[in-house]
Amino acid sequence: MKDSNDFIANYMLYTSATECPTFFHRWTAIVCLAAWIGRDVYFPFGHTKIHANMYTMLIGKAGTKKSTAIKIGCKLLEAAGYSKFAADKVRQEKFLVDLARKPVDTINDILDMNLFGDDNLDNTPSECFVTADEVNNFIGVGNLEFMSILGELWDIDKVFEYRLKNSESVSIPYPTISILSGNTFVGFNRLFPPEAIEQGFFSRMLFIYGEPTGVKYTIPKEPDLDLQAKLIKQLQAIKKTITGKITIDDEGYKVLDTIYKSDYSLNDARFEAYESRRLQHLIKLCIVIAAAKLSKVMSKEIVIEAN
């Protein structure tokens, strides 16, 4: 495989000499890029906007190298200057306070901030990237309330207000959260009790299954520093170039329309809610693949690759 101008293709080359499943590396590249572009990019969708952020969970047996895949992607983002990582383990309320950057009392503090003209009122979108190779430690086993909040934050396009237990509130401006997590089958069953299937969080999460590759490297190879440098330059070019509105051309729209109107079903009642959001998931993926190619137009080829 030769290096190219496609970030994801180069990332796959960068991670080719590891024991991780290819699926895990590909989705790590996708979600890391989604977090990198964050709220800088959007696709107009009726009265709303779709951003690239994703919730994903790598699923496999213990020893399938989920953590390895996640950590390689995180190190690359850090090297490129990304710093909006969430804590590995945090209580629900602390996570929201951190995301808000500052707790406020909904009456007194907002009045003090002079909502109608104080330059100190910071409405800069609040972004964070949850990278939890042991996701149960982050969310908490069976924590339906936290799952519900995360589900609401997946595609929110406003300031999110949350009342803390001490009666104060946090105000989170336009939260944009990406999640790249890992889990085993046993851990998955512990995290999601049967009633969680009806939660919006469950339908917003993409579950990426991978099997052990059987490949073994007694001493793993060091990363190709030249390719690493190229990936960092590509990330910086994407950040500089791919901003604002993403569009779709006529041929791309025809393919997306055909996909959306096709008779698609997983024939599994547990994924009915996911099927209702499959188009949004697909558009998010189209945005990321377009960005990886330094394009602001979703072409026919990009839609097909994403699907």
Secondary structure, DSSP 8 states (H G I E B T S, - for coil): ----S-HHHHHHHHT-SSSS-HHHHHHHHHHHHHHHHGGGEEEEETTEEE-S--EEEEE--TTS-HHHHHHHHHHHHHHHT---B--SS--HHHHHHHHHSSEE-TTHHHHHTTTTT-TT------EEEEEETTHHHHH-TT-HHHHHHHHHHTS--S-EEEE-TTS-EEEESS-EEEEEEEE-HHHHHHHS-GGGGGSHHHHHEEEEE--------SS-----HHHHHHHHHHHHHHHHH--EE-EE-HHHHHHHHHHHHS----S-GGGHHHHHHHHHHHHHHHHHHHHHTT-SEE-HHHHHHH-
